[in-house]
Amino acid sequence: MKAAARRWLEAAGVEGAELTVSEITCPDPACPGDETVILVLQAGRRSRAAKVRSPARDVTDEDVRSALLAAGFKGPE
């Protein structure tokens, strides 16, 4: 999943970003339970979190793409 996020970001022109991937249990009763958070850290910019409302084992490349788009990253041209 981390590799998929890195490939997608690099194709979108985001270079040199550091990524962390974490699975957390959302405490909000409206959440589906476990969710996966891809945190994108870039020098000189605010960090951005891309969230997938599934446990890490169920996250697909399409989920990663959708989460990064929702987090405000422009897709590859």
BELPE-V242559 format. One record per pair of residues at least 24 apart in sequence whose C-alpha atoms are under 8 Angstrom apart, sorted by the first residue. I is the first residue (numbers start at 1). GAP is how many residues later the second one is. If there is no record, write none. Layout:
BEGIN
i/gap
I/GAP
I/GAP
END
This chain:
BEGIN
i/gap
1/58
1/59
1/60
1/63
2/36
4/57
4/60
5/56
5/59
5/60
5/63
8/57
8/67
8/68
9/64
9/66
9/67
11/64
11/65
11/66
12/61
12/62
12/63
12/64
12/65
13/63
16/26
17/24
17/25
17/26
18/24
22/34
23/32
23/33
END
